[in-house]
Amino acid sequence: YKKSNIFLHLCNEINERIEETSSSYDNVLELNAKINKTEKIFKQSKKINNIYKCNINNTKFINNINVICDEELLPFKNKSFNLIFSNLGLNLINDLPGTFKQIYNCLKPNGFFIATFWGQGTLSPLTEALAYADEKILKGLYPRTFPLCDIKTLGNLMQRAGFYGTVADQEKIVHKYNKINDILIDIRNMSENNILTSRKKSFTPISIFKEAEKFLFKNYSKNSIISIPYYVIFISGWKK
């Protein structure tokens, strides 16, 4: 999948999973909307009527945002929505257990929640290459990617929040690149920049990226094409 299509692909996947449920949904909330075409995809479903979108960072780029809010401080009354979903919109949450509980409270009885997360192993060749370059050139290691979730932890957190019938599975998507700069552009286009407070604040010398690119071509390329894996976790559950 091309960088511009990964969100669309996952939106279609989420929509297909919603179609497989036996319920219909009058009031639907999308948490931290990332793209403009989500509403069009979901409104093709006969199960979904009203979709409300919220976001706090990309309101200039996402059309028809209904509520500007922090995903960790949801300003909605309890039992407001039949369905809540998020497509890669909850990866940077600091208090994920608390957010899951808020989502649970916002759902009506028999409400459904489904979301996607980046899973462990995503961008692992890039992480390894940058660590190699940092050690070789800067004589130290620096956190350049934020920690990613694993299926077991997400499933446990969902159950702790009160969800039942929890389902978690993972899909692997491999992107092909000609150079490291294309990988970095992809990451920026997905709004997945490094936000760690412990990250190195000074300007990263271009030699780091050149050395990392050499490492990628040596260890993770075939016919001068670099393969980078993206692991996507799907998690879903019901409110009693």
NUDREN-184090 format. One record per residue (C-alpha): residue in three letters; x, y, z. Coordinates in nm, 4 decimals, padded with zeros to 6 digits, always signed. Layout:
REM NUDREN-184090
<node residuo="ALA" x="X" y="Y" z="Z"/>
...
END
This chain:
REM NUDREN-184090
<node residuo="TYR" x="+00.0000" y="+00.0000" z="+00.0000"/>
<node residuo="LYS" x="+00.1203" y="+00.3488" z="-00.0807"/>
<node residuo="LYS" x="+00.1516" y="+00.5973" z="+00.2037"/>
<node residuo="SER" x="-00.1642" y="+00.7797" z="+00.0980"/>
<node residuo="ASN" x="-00.3656" y="+00.4579" z="+00.0952"/>
<node residuo="ILE" x="-00.2817" y="+00.2926" z="+00.4259"/>
<node residuo="PHE" x="-00.5447" y="+00.4896" z="+00.6192"/>
<node residuo="LEU" x="-00.8040" y="+00.4214" z="+00.3482"/>
<node residuo="HIS" x="-00.7200" y="+00.0522" z="+00.3527"/>
<node residuo="LEU" x="-00.7608" y="+00.0356" z="+00.7296"/>
<node residuo="CYS" x="-01.0846" y="+00.2372" z="+00.7158"/>
<node residuo="ASN" x="-01.2267" y="-00.0173" z="+00.4747"/>
<node residuo="GLU" x="-01.1081" y="-00.2984" z="+00.7035"/>
<node residuo="ILE" x="-01.2792" y="-00.1368" z="+01.0033"/>
<node residuo="ASN" x="-01.5950" y="-00.0827" z="+00.7996"/>
<node residuo="GLU" x="-01.5998" y="-00.4491" z="+00.6940"/>
<node residuo="ARG" x="-01.5724" y="-00.5594" z="+01.0560"/>
<node residuo="ILE" x="-01.8571" y="-00.3298" z="+01.1537"/>
<node residuo="GLU" x="-02.0663" y="-00.4746" z="+00.8693"/>
<node residuo="GLU" x="-02.0137" y="-00.8201" z="+01.0161"/>
<node residuo="THR" x="-02.1826" y="-00.7220" z="+01.3428"/>
<node residuo="SER" x="-02.5565" y="-00.7741" z="+01.3867"/>
<node residuo="SER" x="-02.6243" y="-00.4213" z="+01.5179"/>
<node residuo="SER" x="-02.7002" y="-00.0860" z="+01.3546"/>
<node residuo="TYR" x="-02.5568" y="+00.2420" z="+01.4778"/>
<node residuo="ASP" x="-02.7408" y="+00.5747" z="+01.4890"/>
<node residuo="ASN" x="-02.4759" y="+00.7873" z="+01.6587"/>
<node residuo="VAL" x="-02.1128" y="+00.7172" z="+01.5710"/>
<node residuo="LEU" x="-01.7961" y="+00.8945" z="+01.6914"/>
<node residuo="GLU" x="-01.4573" y="+00.8912" z="+01.5208"/>
<node residuo="LEU" x="-01.1761" y="+00.9679" z="+01.7648"/>
<node residuo="ASN" x="-00.8839" y="+01.1740" z="+01.6326"/>
<node residuo="ALA" x="-00.9884" y="+01.1683" z="+01.2666"/>
<node residuo="LYS" x="-00.6863" y="+01.1435" z="+01.0365"/>
<node residuo="ILE" x="-00.8267" y="+01.1625" z="+00.6823"/>
<node residuo="ASN" x="-01.1211" y="+01.3255" z="+00.5035"/>
<node residuo="LYS" x="-01.2590" y="+01.0193" z="+00.3251"/>
<node residuo="THR" x="-01.3547" y="+00.8228" z="+00.6375"/>
<node residuo="GLU" x="-01.7100" y="+00.9556" z="+00.6468"/>
<node residuo="LYS" x="-01.7689" y="+00.8683" z="+00.2811"/>
<node residuo="ILE" x="-01.6496" y="+00.5107" z="+00.3352"/>
<node residuo="PHE" x="-01.8579" y="+00.4552" z="+00.6466"/>
<node residuo="LYS" x="-02.1738" y="+00.6140" z="+00.5125"/>
<node residuo="GLN" x="-02.1825" y="+00.3489" z="+00.2410"/>
<node residuo="SER" x="-02.2747" y="+00.1119" z="+00.5211"/>
<node residuo="LYS" x="-02.6469" y="+00.0663" z="+00.5815"/>
<node residuo="LYS" x="-02.5660" y="+00.0111" z="+00.9487"/>
<node residuo="ILE" x="-02.4391" y="+00.3644" z="+01.0143"/>
<node residuo="ASN" x="-02.6310" y="+00.6920" z="+01.0198"/>
<node residuo="ASN" x="-02.4784" y="+00.9944" z="+01.1930"/>
<node residuo="ILE" x="-02.0997" y="+01.0223" z="+01.2167"/>
<node residuo="TYR" x="-01.9326" y="+01.2819" z="+01.4388"/>
<node residuo="LYS" x="-01.5601" y="+01.3495" z="+01.4125"/>
<node residuo="CYS" x="-01.3233" y="+01.4895" z="+01.6710"/>
<node residuo="ASN" x="-00.9616" y="+01.5972" z="+01.6491"/>
<node residuo="ILE" x="-00.7274" y="+01.8380" z="+01.8228"/>
<node residuo="ASN" x="-00.4167" y="+01.8589" z="+01.6017"/>
<node residuo="ASN" x="-00.5230" y="+01.8407" z="+01.2370"/>
<node residuo="THR" x="-00.8375" y="+02.0546" z="+01.2341"/>
<node residuo="LYS" x="-00.7008" y="+02.2642" z="+00.9455"/>
<node residuo="PHE" x="-00.6628" y="+01.9580" z="+00.7254"/>
<node residuo="ILE" x="-00.9632" y="+01.7433" z="+00.8210"/>
<node residuo="ASN" x="-01.2992" y="+01.8652" z="+00.6899"/>
<node residuo="ASN" x="-01.6142" y="+01.8835" z="+00.9003"/>
<node residuo="ILE" x="-01.4622" y="+01.8315" z="+01.2441"/>
<node residuo="ASN" x="-01.7568" y="+01.8405" z="+01.4844"/>
<node residuo="VAL" x="-01.5659" y="+01.8643" z="+01.8133"/>
<node residuo="ILE" x="-01.2136" y="+01.9874" z="+01.8873"/>
<node residuo="CYS" x="-01.0984" y="+01.7915" z="+02.1898"/>
<node residuo="ASP" x="-00.8179" y="+01.5948" z="+02.3486"/>
<node residuo="GLU" x="-00.8637" y="+01.2192" z="+02.3090"/>
<node residuo="GLU" x="-00.7688" y="+01.1775" z="+02.6755"/>
<node residuo="LEU" x="-01.0370" y="+01.4241" z="+02.7956"/>
<node residuo="LEU" x="-01.3538" y="+01.3341" z="+02.6081"/>
<node residuo="PRO" x="-01.6223" y="+01.6042" z="+02.6547"/>
<node residuo="PHE" x="-01.9195" y="+01.3742" z="+02.5923"/>
<node residuo="LYS" x="-02.1968" y="+01.2590" z="+02.8216"/>
<node residuo="ASN" x="-02.2136" y="+00.8966" z="+02.9258"/>
<node residuo="LYS" x="-02.4153" y="+00.6692" z="+02.6964"/>
<node residuo="SER" x="-02.3948" y="+00.9073" z="+02.3974"/>
<node residuo="PHE" x="-02.2859" y="+00.6789" z="+02.1115"/>
<node residuo="ASN" x="-02.3726" y="+00.3373" z="+01.9686"/>
<node residuo="LEU" x="-02.0317" y="+00.3054" z="+01.8022"/>
<node residuo="ILE" x="-01.6909" y="+00.4640" z="+01.8616"/>
<node residuo="PHE" x="-01.3940" y="+00.3968" z="+01.6339"/>
<node residuo="SER" x="-01.0434" y="+00.5274" z="+01.5810"/>
<node residuo="ASN" x="-00.8073" y="+00.4616" z="+01.2930"/>
<node residuo="LEU" x="-00.4496" y="+00.4911" z="+01.4233"/>
<node residuo="GLY" x="-00.5667" y="+00.7863" z="+01.6323"/>
<node residuo="LEU" x="-00.4801" y="+00.6613" z="+01.9814"/>
<node residuo="ASN" x="-00.1142" y="+00.5626" z="+01.9434"/>
<node residuo="LEU" x="+00.0214" y="+00.8614" z="+02.1376"/>
<node residuo="ILE" x="-00.2144" y="+00.8402" z="+02.4348"/>
<node residuo="ASN" x="-00.0343" y="+00.8699" z="+02.7688"/>
<node residuo="ASP" x="-00.3149" y="+00.7193" z="+02.9783"/>
<node residuo="LEU" x="-00.4560" y="+00.4451" z="+02.7584"/>
<node residuo="PRO" x="-00.6406" y="+00.2619" z="+03.0412"/>
<node residuo="GLY" x="-00.8131" y="+00.5874" z="+03.1365"/>
<node residuo="THR" x="-00.9012" y="+00.6634" z="+02.7748"/>
<node residuo="PHE" x="-01.0475" y="+00.3155" z="+02.7224"/>
<node residuo="LYS" x="-01.2622" y="+00.3689" z="+03.0320"/>
<node residuo="GLN" x="-01.3856" y="+00.7047" z="+02.9016"/>
<node residuo="ILE" x="-01.4718" y="+00.5437" z="+02.5675"/>
<node residuo="TYR" x="-01.6579" y="+00.2697" z="+02.7517"/>
<node residuo="ASN" x="-01.8567" y="+00.5273" z="+02.9489"/>
<node residuo="CYS" x="-01.9446" y="+00.7230" z="+02.6315"/>
<node residuo="LEU" x="-02.0985" y="+00.4131" z="+02.4718"/>
<node residuo="LYS" x="-02.4624" y="+00.3219" z="+02.5098"/>
<node residuo="PRO" x="-02.5480" y="-00.0295" z="+02.6362"/>
<node residuo="ASN" x="-02.4608" y="-00.2827" z="+02.3635"/>
<node residuo="GLY" x="-02.2353" y="-00.0193" z="+02.2071"/>
<node residuo="PHE" x="-01.9324" y="-00.1237" z="+02.0009"/>
<node residuo="PHE" x="-01.5748" y="+00.0077" z="+02.0014"/>
<node residuo="ILE" x="-01.3139" y="-00.0712" z="+01.7371"/>
<node residuo="ALA" x="-00.9696" y="+00.0809" z="+01.6802"/>
<node residuo="THR" x="-00.6382" y="+00.0245" z="+01.5073"/>
<node residuo="PHE" x="-00.2922" y="+00.0734" z="+01.6607"/>
<node residuo="TRP" x="+00.0622" y="+00.0465" z="+01.5342"/>
<node residuo="GLY" x="+00.1972" y="-00.2817" z="+01.6682"/>
<node residuo="GLN" x="+00.5411" y="-00.3850" z="+01.7875"/>
<node residuo="GLY" x="+00.7830" y="-00.4431" z="+01.5012"/>
<node residuo="THR" x="+00.6577" y="-00.1472" z="+01.2966"/>
<node residuo="LEU" x="+00.9540" y="+00.0352" z="+01.1397"/>
<node residuo="SER" x="+01.1933" y="-00.2045" z="+01.3166"/>
<node residuo="PRO" x="+01.4562" y="-00.1953" z="+01.0363"/>
<node residuo="LEU" x="+01.4593" y="+00.1859" z="+01.0507"/>
<node residuo="THR" x="+01.4871" y="+00.1828" z="+01.4295"/>
<node residuo="GLU" x="+01.7770" y="-00.0623" z="+01.4073"/>
<node residuo="ALA" x="+01.9498" y="+00.1402" z="+01.1339"/>
<node residuo="LEU" x="+01.9253" y="+00.4696" z="+01.3248"/>
<node residuo="ALA" x="+02.0561" y="+00.3032" z="+01.6413"/>
<node residuo="TYR" x="+02.3515" y="+00.1667" z="+01.4438"/>
<node residuo="ALA" x="+02.4237" y="+00.5106" z="+01.2938"/>
<node residuo="ASP" x="+02.3919" y="+00.6881" z="+01.6305"/>
<node residuo="GLU" x="+02.6321" y="+00.4469" z="+01.7943"/>
<node residuo="LYS" x="+02.8846" y="+00.4711" z="+01.5104"/>
<node residuo="ILE" x="+02.8798" y="+00.8492" z="+01.4629"/>
<node residuo="LEU" x="+02.7520" y="+01.0022" z="+01.7882"/>
<node residuo="LYS" x="+02.8914" y="+00.7277" z="+02.0161"/>
<node residuo="GLY" x="+02.5575" y="+00.6830" z="+02.1912"/>
<node residuo="LEU" x="+02.1969" y="+00.5689" z="+02.1556"/>
<node residuo="TYR" x="+01.9009" y="+00.8068" z="+02.1379"/>
<node residuo="PRO" x="+01.5250" y="+00.7315" z="+02.1465"/>
<node residuo="ARG" x="+01.3996" y="+00.8059" z="+01.7953"/>
<node residuo="THR" x="+01.0766" y="+00.6020" z="+01.7911"/>
<node residuo="PHE" x="+00.8062" y="+00.5876" z="+02.0570"/>
<node residuo="PRO" x="+00.7074" y="+00.2581" z="+02.2241"/>
<node residuo="LEU" x="+00.4420" y="+00.0582" z="+02.0412"/>
<node residuo="CYS" x="+00.1625" y="-00.1601" z="+02.1754"/>
<node residuo="ASP" x="+00.1359" y="-00.5378" z="+02.1742"/>
<node residuo="ILE" x="-00.1827" y="-00.7386" z="+02.1264"/>
<node residuo="LYS" x="-00.1874" y="-00.8968" z="+02.4721"/>
<node residuo="THR" x="-00.1555" y="-00.5642" z="+02.6536"/>
<node residuo="LEU" x="-00.4294" y="-00.3987" z="+02.4452"/>
<node residuo="GLY" x="-00.6627" y="-00.6927" z="+02.5034"/>
<node residuo="ASN" x="-00.6013" y="-00.6826" z="+02.8779"/>
<node residuo="LEU" x="-00.6593" y="-00.3059" z="+02.8931"/>
<node residuo="MET" x="-00.9879" y="-00.3430" z="+02.7054"/>
<node residuo="GLN" x="-01.1084" y="-00.6041" z="+02.9517"/>
<node residuo="ARG" x="-01.0012" y="-00.3915" z="+03.2478"/>
<node residuo="ALA" x="-01.2075" y="-00.1031" z="+03.1074"/>
<node residuo="GLY" x="-01.5156" y="-00.3270" z="+03.1122"/>
<node residuo="PHE" x="-01.5458" y="-00.4412" z="+02.7499"/>
<node residuo="TYR" x="-01.6596" y="-00.7944" z="+02.6762"/>
<node residuo="GLY" x="-01.6274" y="-01.0074" z="+02.3643"/>
<node residuo="THR" x="-01.2887" y="-00.8462" z="+02.3062"/>
<node residuo="VAL" x="-01.1172" y="-00.9440" z="+01.9799"/>
<node residuo="ALA" x="-00.7585" y="-00.8553" z="+01.8888"/>
<node residuo="ASP" x="-00.5687" y="-00.9481" z="+01.5733"/>
<node residuo="GLN" x="-00.2787" y="-00.8141" z="+01.3721"/>
<node residuo="GLU" x="-00.2066" y="-00.7433" z="+01.0058"/>
<node residuo="LYS" x="+00.1345" y="-00.6937" z="+00.8481"/>
<node residuo="ILE" x="+00.1751" y="-00.4396" z="+00.5674"/>
<node residuo="VAL" x="+00.5110" y="-00.4058" z="+00.3895"/>
<node residuo="HIS" x="+00.6077" y="-00.0826" z="+00.2134"/>
<node residuo="LYS" x="+00.8847" y="-00.0670" z="-00.0462"/>
<node residuo="TYR" x="+01.1229" y="+00.2307" z="-00.0569"/>
<node residuo="ASN" x="+01.4058" y="+00.3517" z="-00.2792"/>
<node residuo="LYS" x="+01.5768" y="+00.5635" z="-00.0108"/>
<node residuo="ILE" x="+01.5565" y="+00.6490" z="+00.3591"/>
<node residuo="ASN" x="+01.4169" y="+00.9955" z="+00.2893"/>
<node residuo="ASP" x="+01.1014" y="+00.8373" z="+00.1453"/>
<node residuo="ILE" x="+01.0513" y="+00.6445" z="+00.4696"/>
<node residuo="LEU" x="+01.0829" y="+00.9618" z="+00.6766"/>
<node residuo="ILE" x="+00.8372" y="+01.1469" z="+00.4506"/>
<node residuo="ASP" x="+00.5889" y="+00.8611" z="+00.4922"/>
<node residuo="ILE" x="+00.6170" y="+00.8836" z="+00.8699"/>
<node residuo="ARG" x="+00.5594" y="+01.2583" z="+00.8656"/>
<node residuo="ASN" x="+00.2614" y="+01.2212" z="+00.6328"/>
<node residuo="MET" x="+00.1102" y="+00.9784" z="+00.8826"/>
<node residuo="SER" x="+00.1571" y="+01.2376" z="+01.1626"/>
<node residuo="GLU" x="+00.3814" y="+00.9956" z="+01.3515"/>
<node residuo="ASN" x="+00.6748" y="+01.2207" z="+01.4385"/>
<node residuo="ASN" x="+00.8918" y="+01.1525" z="+01.7421"/>
<node residuo="ILE" x="+00.7243" y="+01.3278" z="+02.0377"/>
<node residuo="LEU" x="+00.9240" y="+01.1651" z="+02.3189"/>
<node residuo="THR" x="+01.0401" y="+01.4178" z="+02.5778"/>
<node residuo="SER" x="+01.3637" y="+01.2197" z="+02.6130"/>
<node residuo="ARG" x="+01.4477" y="+01.2467" z="+02.2424"/>
<node residuo="LYS" x="+01.7633" y="+01.4221" z="+02.1278"/>
<node residuo="LYS" x="+01.6736" y="+01.7926" z="+02.0872"/>
<node residuo="SER" x="+01.9724" y="+01.9056" z="+01.8803"/>
<node residuo="PHE" x="+01.9783" y="+01.8968" z="+01.5001"/>
<node residuo="THR" x="+02.0486" y="+01.5480" z="+01.3654"/>
<node residuo="PRO" x="+02.3446" y="+01.5569" z="+01.1254"/>
<node residuo="ILE" x="+02.2795" y="+01.4288" z="+00.7747"/>
<node residuo="SER" x="+02.5605" y="+01.1775" z="+00.8231"/>
<node residuo="ILE" x="+02.3298" y="+00.9831" z="+01.0600"/>
<node residuo="PHE" x="+02.0730" y="+00.9314" z="+00.7850"/>
<node residuo="LYS" x="+02.3358" y="+00.8462" z="+00.5238"/>
<node residuo="GLU" x="+02.4888" y="+00.5841" z="+00.7532"/>
<node residuo="ALA" x="+02.1428" y="+00.4475" z="+00.8406"/>
<node residuo="GLU" x="+02.0570" y="+00.4242" z="+00.4725"/>
<node residuo="LYS" x="+02.3730" y="+00.2225" z="+00.4043"/>
<node residuo="PHE" x="+02.2723" y="-00.0123" z="+00.6853"/>
<node residuo="LEU" x="+01.9220" y="-00.0550" z="+00.5395"/>
<node residuo="PHE" x="+02.0523" y="-00.1301" z="+00.1904"/>
<node residuo="LYS" x="+02.2979" y="-00.3828" z="+00.3302"/>
<node residuo="ASN" x="+02.0553" y="-00.5646" z="+00.5615"/>
<node residuo="TYR" x="+01.6979" y="-00.4980" z="+00.4460"/>
<node residuo="SER" x="+01.6991" y="-00.4498" z="+00.0708"/>
<node residuo="LYS" x="+01.6594" y="-00.6591" z="-00.2391"/>
<node residuo="ASN" x="+01.7407" y="-00.5204" z="-00.5833"/>
<node residuo="SER" x="+01.8030" y="-00.1782" z="-00.4196"/>
<node residuo="ILE" x="+01.4513" y="-00.1720" z="-00.2709"/>
<node residuo="ILE" x="+01.4187" y="-00.1357" z="+00.1076"/>
<node residuo="SER" x="+01.1362" y="-00.3317" z="+00.2733"/>
<node residuo="ILE" x="+00.9832" y="-00.1752" z="+00.5835"/>
<node residuo="PRO" x="+00.7108" y="-00.3580" z="+00.7831"/>
<node residuo="TYR" x="+00.4088" y="-00.1907" z="+00.9414"/>
<node residuo="TYR" x="+00.2160" y="-00.4029" z="+01.1909"/>
<node residuo="VAL" x="-00.1424" y="-00.2926" z="+01.2554"/>
<node residuo="ILE" x="-00.3375" y="-00.4220" z="+01.5552"/>
<node residuo="PHE" x="-00.7177" y="-00.4315" z="+01.5358"/>
<node residuo="ILE" x="-00.8933" y="-00.4272" z="+01.8732"/>
<node residuo="SER" x="-01.2668" y="-00.4340" z="+01.9363"/>
<node residuo="GLY" x="-01.5146" y="-00.4939" z="+02.2166"/>
<node residuo="TRP" x="-01.8713" y="-00.4434" z="+02.3368"/>
<node residuo="LYS" x="-02.0259" y="-00.2576" z="+02.6274"/>
<node residuo="LYS" x="-02.2731" y="-00.4579" z="+02.8353"/>
END
